[in-house]
Amino acid sequence: MDVWDPYGASERGHLPLSESKIVFDQFHIAQYLARAVDKVRREENKWLKQAGDERLVGRKYLWRCHPGSFNKKQWRAFEELRESDLKTARALKETAMCLFDFRRLGVARKFFRRRCYWVPHSRLEPMQAAARMMNEWLENILTYLKHGITNAVSEALKAKIQWVKYTARGFRNQQNFITAIHFHCGGLELAP
């Protein structure tokens, strides 16, 4: 589920032993970290532009995309920036996202503690906030390693329902909306 306090409070109030069952979704963790990296990049870019340094101009999406989807030219530009002395390079989100690649909880917990040790000393406030959030919810982030599930299917279904709502430009009543959702998302077989 999403890392949002009301969701967690509802789960804790209605589900026995919820602390061991809540799994925070990778997408939402990555999104939170990406926002923190982007804040660092924007602040640094503003400062660099004033100093006449153009290293971050036009490079916004290099920091936001997954390196696995880069072509060779993008990869070289990303490597050059990542190896630089920029604050944005230090704030790179992949360092924490490696957490989801582990298979054992103890190793992942140790990795997180060791990897995030530098964050309080980095003087990068957005990254410090992200590290505090991850530290606060670490057990429920690591629950993914135990259960191996995400809410990607429900997020995709929600997006499809929003698309149905948008393309119709509204419905006369709620039943018509429900019918449209069943039609588009229900896997109906329309062949005679």
Secondary structure, DSSP 8 states (H G I E B T S, - for coil): --S-HHHHHHHHHHSTTGGGT----HHHHHHHHHHHHHHHHHHHHHHHHHTT--TTTT-HHHHHS-GGG--HHHHHHHHHHHTSS-HHHHT-THHHHGGGG-S-HHHHHHHHHHHGGGGGGTT-HHHHHHHHHHHHTHHHHHHHHHH---SHHHHHHHHHHHHHHHHHT--SSHHHHHHHHHHHHS------
